[in-house]
Amino acid sequence: MMLAIACHPENRNSSEQQPNRQQVKMQESSIISEPAKDQRFTIGDPVTIAVRITNPPAAIDSVEFCVAGQKIAAVKNPPYRYTCPTDNRPVGPMAIRTNTCYTGGNNESDQVSVILLSDVIPANLQYSITSIFPHDIHAYTQGLIFMDGWLYEGTGQYNESSLRKVDLKTGNPERLLNLPGDIFGEGITIFNNRIYQLTYKSQVGFVYDMETFSRLQKIYYQNKEGWGLTHDGQNLLMSDGSNLIYYMDPEYFSEVKRLEVYDNKGPVNNLNELEYIRGKIFANIYGSDQIVIISPETGKVTGKLDMTGILPEEDRHMRTDVLNGIAWDENTARLYITGKYWPKLYEVKLNAEP
């Protein structure tokens, strides 16, 4: 008779329950021999799961195979193997668990996690510069938005952070709100005529009236750090420097879901400033001049934009920092790109759809 086993995660070596000698023996009897922990596969590649059983304490009734918390197969006779298709699996960690069921009601489990990489090779997008505008070299750009002919910019650094409404042609702020000196400003977005602004390590954000910059409320989040912010028309999308994008409810700023971002080589970390453009997420990679284009449905990186050298060496000064800032003008289908303490802001045309 088969014993049904629930496929919920648990730690085999949990300190909450000290195993007795018989349990220790059983732990050694049945183990997953393949795949290896954190072994990498590309989506579409089959993953063979094999169980090695030595010195079983009783006759084996069956071995159950569970993937992502769901039982997908049971094998009654050796060899105890199952090949799992991955065509429709999401990118990122895939939890595998096996339950070896013995006659008499005993059972033992083992678990391992593998990594599924994207099956998409990102396209290298090309661009051309259509215009160049001045940018305040004292602005440590964290967030950038284009709306109704104006740029809205959030800046960072302690004692320097601000929220600005900027004249595109001059680079001068038409409206300026300085944040308290102990606040390090981060990404911004505009949603329903409200400006949302994150902070770096304070675990708090601010919501402003778009026209007056008067503060309407504070928002709180559990992430240790806030980085980039955008929205998809329904939820706010937030980054924290990892390879995760968090979907947040705009009213209560509670987490709705999260998206793991991978390309064909691995997790894409240091996701920073975000912009939602025609159904795709554009993200700066902090510390580089790279922008990645992400599918919000799958988390796969579908394209990359290499902007190395867009700011010439002769325009760099002592405080010039990395590229950061993506704004989108839907009417002209143009990107606006700048960086931290950059003297210039670039209007860019993509040579192909992302």
Number of C-alpha atoms within 10 A of each C-alpha: 10 16 17 12 16 11 19 11 12 11 9 13 10 9 8 7 8 10 15 9 9 9 13 11 14 22 17 15 18 22 21 21 15 15 17 12 15 14 14 18 21 20 22 15 14 14 20 12 20 18 23 15 18 11 10 14 14 14 11 19 21 21 26 25 28 22 18 16 15 14 19 12 15 19 15 14 11 12 11 19 21 19 12 16 13 17 12 8 13 20 26 24 17 17 18 23 23 26 25 27 24 20 15 13 12 15 23 19 22 19 19 21 19 18 20 28 24 26 20 16 14 18 14 12 17 14 14 11 15 11 11 15 16 17 24 18 18 14 21 27 31 32 31 29 23 21 13 7 11 15 21 26 27 27 27 23 19 15 14 18 25 26 24 21 23 21 18 20 14 11 18 15 18 13 14 16 15 15 17 13 13 12 21 22 34 30 30 32 27 21 18 9 11 17 21 26 30 31 23 22 15 17 15 19 21 18 21 19 16 17 11 10 17 12 14 12 11 15 17 14 17 10 16 11 19 26 27 31 30 29 21 17 9 11 19 24 26 28 25 21 19 16 19 20 25 20 23 20 15 17 9 11 16 16 17 12 12 15 20 20 25 26 24 20 15 18 22 20 16 19 25 29 31 34 26 21 19 13 12 18 22 27 27 24 22 18 13 15 18 16 24 26 25 24 16 17 10 16 25 28 26 22 21 20 21 16 15 11 8 14 19 8 8 6 10 15 12 6 12 17 16 19 27 29 28 24 25 22 16 12 7 8 13 17 21 23 21 24 26 22 23 25 20 19 21 21 18 18 17 15 10 8 8 21
